[in-house]
Amino acid sequence: MNENVKGHAASGRGSVKNYYMLIVFAALVVIFSIASPTFLTGQNWSNLLIVQVTTGCMALGAMSILILGEFDLSLGYMVSFCMMLGAILSENGANAFVVIAAMVLAGAAFGLVSGVLTVKFKVNSFISTLGVGMLMNGLTQAISNGEVHSSGIPDFITEMGQGKFLGIGYSFWILIGLAVVMYFVLNHTTFGRSLYAVGGSQKVAFMAGINTDKVRILAFV
């Protein structure tokens, strides 16, 4: 009987642990609501959601790498480089499709470099991604010439950044869409299952017939 009680108590504590962050978040909402009457306004929450979009997108990009037990220190540099690349292309008359495609492909290409260095050349992911990040930082400075570039941005991109749906910026809804896609990929695709398998035990995954090197490189891409 005592063992059952202890088991239930331990289970209860474990369940509470799963919601620690939500409890802390709820407590912060209550505190800030009391401290400021404007905290719970729609405009404030819209702003709070929008300013987290970039961080949220970076977090989604890092998930596949973290599942493997690796790290990517180049993500911040990558965002900066891709934004500057898009700005330079826009300034030179490129349309929205070209700008977006170029930024996505550039990010994937540098992710591929990080993946190859980590997987094929056995460089620790801390070192390889930091090195790639520093390279991107140098390229960002080179193509920008240390200047701000904001002219010629296609209307479609501007609208995505400034437009709203249901009172919340389009960029936030794009983040939600990406999160749904990431959830589907990780939980309902062969690649997602392979990712978890390799992250759990690379040796066991390899013996099960999974191309572990390919999965690990694709995670960085």
C-alpha positions in Angstrom: 0.0 0.0 0.0 2.8 2.4 1.0 4.6 1.7 -2.2 1.5 2.5 -4.3 1.1 5.8 -2.4 4.7 6.7 -3.0 4.3 5.7 -6.6 1.3 8.0 -7.1 3.1 10.8 -5.2 6.1 10.5 -7.5 3.9 10.4 -10.5 2.1 13.5 -9.4 5.4 15.4 -8.9 6.5 14.3 -12.3 3.3 15.6 -13.9 3.7 19.0 -12.2 7.3 19.2 -13.4 6.0 18.9 -17.0 4.1 22.1 -16.5 6.7 24.2 -14.6 7.2 26.6 -17.5 3.5 27.1 -18.0 3.0 27.8 -14.3 5.9 30.3 -14.4 4.4 31.9 -17.5 1.0 32.2 -15.9 2.5 33.7 -12.8 4.4 36.3 -14.9 1.2 37.2 -16.8 -0.6 37.8 -13.5 2.3 39.9 -12.1 2.6 42.1 -15.2 -1.1 42.5 -15.4 -1.2 43.9 -11.9 1.8 46.1 -12.5 0.6 47.6 -15.8 -3.0 48.2 -16.9 -1.9 48.1 -20.6 -0.3 44.6 -20.4 -3.5 42.7 -21.3 -4.5 44.9 -24.2 -4.7 43.4 -27.6 -2.1 45.8 -29.1 0.5 44.9 -26.4 0.0 41.1 -27.0 0.1 41.6 -30.7 3.5 43.3 -30.3 4.8 40.7 -27.9 3.9 37.9 -30.4 5.4 39.7 -33.4 8.8 40.4 -31.7 9.2 36.7 -30.9 8.8 35.6 -34.5 12.5 35.6 -35.4 13.5 33.8 -32.2 10.7 31.3 -32.8 11.8 30.6 -36.3 15.4 30.1 -35.1 14.1 27.7 -32.4 12.3 25.6 -35.0 15.5 25.5 -37.1 17.5 24.3 -34.1 15.0 21.6 -33.0 16.2 18.9 -35.5 19.8 19.5 -34.5 19.1 19.4 -30.8 17.2 16.1 -31.2 20.5 14.7 -32.5 22.4 16.0 -29.4 24.3 18.5 -31.6 24.4 22.3 -31.4 24.3 25.1 -34.1 26.0 28.3 -33.0 25.6 29.8 -36.5 21.9 30.5 -36.5 22.1 34.1 -35.5 24.8 34.8 -38.1 22.7 33.0 -40.6 19.7 35.1 -40.0 21.8 38.3 -40.4 23.5 37.1 -43.6 20.2 35.9 -45.2 18.5 39.2 -44.4 21.4 41.2 -45.8 21.5 39.0 -48.9 17.7 39.7 -49.4 18.2 43.4 -48.9 21.0 43.6 -51.5 19.0 41.6 -54.0 16.0 43.8 -53.4 18.1 46.9 -53.9 19.2 45.6 -57.2 15.6 45.0 -58.5 15.0 41.3 -57.7 11.4 40.3 -57.1 9.9 38.8 -54.0 10.2 35.2 -55.3 13.9 35.5 -56.1 14.6 37.3 -52.8 12.9 34.7 -50.7 14.3 31.7 -52.6 17.8 33.1 -52.5 17.6 33.5 -48.7 16.2 30.0 -48.1 18.8 28.4 -50.4 21.6 30.4 -48.8 20.6 29.2 -45.4 20.3 25.6 -46.6 23.7 25.8 -48.3 25.5 27.0 -45.1 23.6 24.4 -43.1 25.0 21.8 -45.5 28.5 23.1 -45.0 28.0 22.8 -41.2 26.6 19.3 -41.5 29.4 18.0 -43.8 32.1 19.5 -41.5 30.4 17.9 -38.4 29.5 14.5 -39.9 32.1 13.8 -42.6 35.1 15.6 -41.1 34.2 14.7 -37.5 34.5 18.4 -36.3 32.7 19.1 -33.1 29.5 20.9 -33.9 30.4 23.7 -31.5 33.5 24.4 -33.6 32.1 23.8 -37.0 29.0 25.9 -36.6 30.9 28.7 -34.9 33.4 28.7 -37.7 30.6 28.8 -40.4 28.9 31.5 -38.4 32.0 33.7 -38.3 32.4 33.1 -42.1 28.8 34.3 -42.6 29.4 37.3 -40.4 32.4 38.3 -42.5 30.3 37.8 -45.7 27.5 40.0 -44.3 30.0 42.8 -43.6 31.5 42.4 -47.1 28.3 42.5 -49.1 26.8 45.3 -47.0 30.0 47.4 -46.9 29.0 48.2 -43.4 25.9 50.1 -44.5 22.2 49.9 -44.0 20.3 48.6 -47.0 16.5 49.0 -46.9 15.5 50.4 -50.3 13.6 48.5 -53.0 12.1 45.9 -50.7 9.3 44.1 -52.7 5.8 45.1 -51.7 4.9 41.4 -51.0 7.7 41.1 -48.4 6.8 44.5 -46.8 3.2 43.4 -46.6 4.2 40.1 -44.9 6.2 42.1 -42.4 3.6 44.8 -41.7 0.2 43.4 -42.6 -2.2 41.9 -40.0 -4.8 39.1 -39.8 -7.2 39.0 -36.9 -5.3 41.9 -35.4 -2.0 40.0 -35.3 0.9 40.4 -37.8 1.2 38.0 -40.8 4.7 37.0 -39.6 3.2 35.4 -36.5 0.8 33.3 -38.5 3.7 32.3 -40.7 5.5 31.1 -37.6 2.5 29.1 -36.5 2.4 27.5 -40.0 6.1 26.6 -39.8 5.5 25.1 -36.4 2.7 22.9 -37.7 4.9 21.8 -40.6 7.8 21.0 -38.2 5.4 19.0 -35.9 4.2 17.0 -38.9 7.8 16.4 -40.1 9.0 15.3 -36.7 6.1 13.1 -35.8 4.6 11.8 -39.0 7.4 11.3 -41.5 10.2 8.8 -42.0 12.8 11.5 -41.7 11.3 12.6 -38.3 11.3 9.0 -36.9 14.9 8.5 -38.2 15.9 11.7 -36.5 14.7 10.5 -33.2 16.3 7.1 -33.7 19.7 8.6 -34.5 19.4 11.0 -31.6 18.6 8.1 -29.3 21.4 5.9 -30.4 23.4 6.4 -33.6 24.8 2.9 -33.5 21.5 1.2 -33.0 19.9 3.4 -35.8 22.7 2.4 -38.1 22.3 -1.3 -37.4 18.5 -0.8 -38.1 19.4 0.3 -41.6 19.2 4.1 -41.3 21.6 6.2 -43.2 22.8 8.0 -40.1 25.2 10.4 -41.9 22.5 11.5 -44.3 20.0 12.1 -41.5 22.5 14.1 -39.5 23.5 16.3 -42.5 19.9 16.9 -43.4 19.2 18.0 -39.9 21.7 20.8 -40.3 20.2 21.7 -43.7 
